[in-house]
Amino acid sequence: ALEMVPKIAFAPLFVTWFGFGILPKIIIVFLVCFFPILLNGILGFTSLSPEMGYFSRSTGADALTMFWKIRLPAALPELFVGLKGAAVNATVGATIAEWIGGDAGLGYYIQIATGQLRMDLAFAIIFMLTFIGLLLFYIVLLVEKRLIPWHVSQRAPVVGPTGL
């Protein structure tokens, strides 16, 4: 149920409760990042076929071996989907948190720039935020390529004889 609540709506409350420091910003970023990772993690860990579990138990694998050798590798693709979404959400959440209750940060400076009608500065900050979001996304993508090179999402597309 908490996933359906717009987390950004809590920002003014967190600022009221915790002040203008870093804590409300961390809480907002945590909330906007937590659910994509959690929901995709649940999906990844529950999508393992029962036959794979039966097979691994029949070969004598204990629970710890099953986790490290079967369950975690099978869940990693879904976990990375959540992590990539969280990387994008982190930038948005931090910007909104700084905008609503910050006394520093890029979100705060966007508010100052637009208040002074400095659209050039506002767009420069937006460009920087876009770069940060893309950088976080591609860092997660790079880690994904290193950890699951065997997954179908990491393969080059096959081009047929028609070029499609």
N, C-alpha and C positions, 0 to 999 in steps of 0.2 A: 504494500500500500504506500510506503514511503517513496517508492520509485515514481509514483504518479504525481507527487507533490513537486511543484516547481521550486528547486533548491535555491534559486536566486532570490525568491521571495523571502527567504530567511535572512538574507544579508543585512537588512536594517535591524532585525532583531539581534543578530549576533554582534553588530556594532554597539547596540544599546547595552547588551549584556557584558561584552568583553572589551569594549573600548575600541579605539582606533588603531590598535597595535596589529601585530602580524597574526595573532590567534584567530580572529574572525575570518581572515583571508584563507588561512590554512584549512579551517573547517569547511568553508564554501568549496574550495578546490577539492578537498577530500570527498565531500558529498557528491559533487558532479562527476567525479572519477570512479567512485566506489561501485556504483550500480552497474555500469557497463562491464566492468571487470568481473564482478560477482555473477551476474546473470550469464555471461558467456562462459565463465568458469564452470558454473553448474551445468550448463548445456554440454560443455566439453567432457566433463567427468561422468555425466550420465549417458552419453551417447555411445559408449563402448558396448559392443554386441555381447550378449550373454555367452555366446559360443566361445569368444576369446577368453573370457574368465574361466569357463569350464576347461578349456584346453590348457591354460596356464596352470590351473590347479592340478590337472591330471599329470602334468610334467613335474610336479613337486615344488612349484614356486610358492614361497610364503607370501604373506600380505605385503611386506616391505619390498620384496623383489617385484611383485605384481605392480605396486605403485610406481616404482622407478623405471621399470622396463616396459610396462604396458600402459597403465592408466595415465601417467603424466605425459608421455609422448603422444598418446592419442588425444589428450585434452589440449595440448599446446597450440594447435591451430586456432581453436576457438578462444583460448585465452589471449592470443595475440590480436584477434579481432577486437576483443574488449580493451586491450591495452592501446591499440591504435585509436579507438574511439575516445578513450580516456585522455590520450595525449592531446587531442584536439579540444576536448572539453576542459582540460586543465588551463589552457590559454584563455579560453572564453570565461571560465569561472574566475580566474585570477583578475582578469580585466574588469569584469563586472564588480567583483568584490572591492577592487581599488577605486572604481568609479563611485560606488555607493558609499563606502566607508573608509576611504583611504586618505592619507595625508602625504602620500608619495606613491610612486609607481606609474606605469604607463597608462593605466586606466584613469588615474587621477589627473595626469597631464593631458589626456584627451579632453577631460572635462574643462580644465583650465583653458586649453587652446580653443575649444569651441565657444567657451564663454567670452573669450577675447576676439572672436571671429577670425582666428588664425587658422583658416582651413588648410593652408600649406603645412603647418606644423601638425595639425590633426591627421592629415593624410600620411605624413611621414611616420607618425606614431603607429597608425593603422598598418602601414607597410612593415614596420618593425615587428608588430604583433603577428602579422601574417608569416613573416620569416621565422619567428620563434615557434609558431604552431607547426609550420612545415618541418622545421628542424627537429622538433620533438617527434613528429610523426615518422620522419625518415630514420631517426635513431632507433625507434621501436622496429621499423621495417628492417633495418640492418641487423639488429639482434635476432629478429625472426629468421632472416636468411641464414644466419650463423647456427641457430639452434635447430631449425627444422628444414634443412636443405632437401630432404627426401619428400616433403609434402607437395602435393599437386599444385598448390598455389605458388610454388617457387620455380616451377618449370617454365621454360620458354614456350610460347604458344606454337603449336604445330601449324604450318602453313601448307595448305593443300596445293594441288597442281593448278587450280584456278586462281591462286593468290589470296584466297579467303581464309 
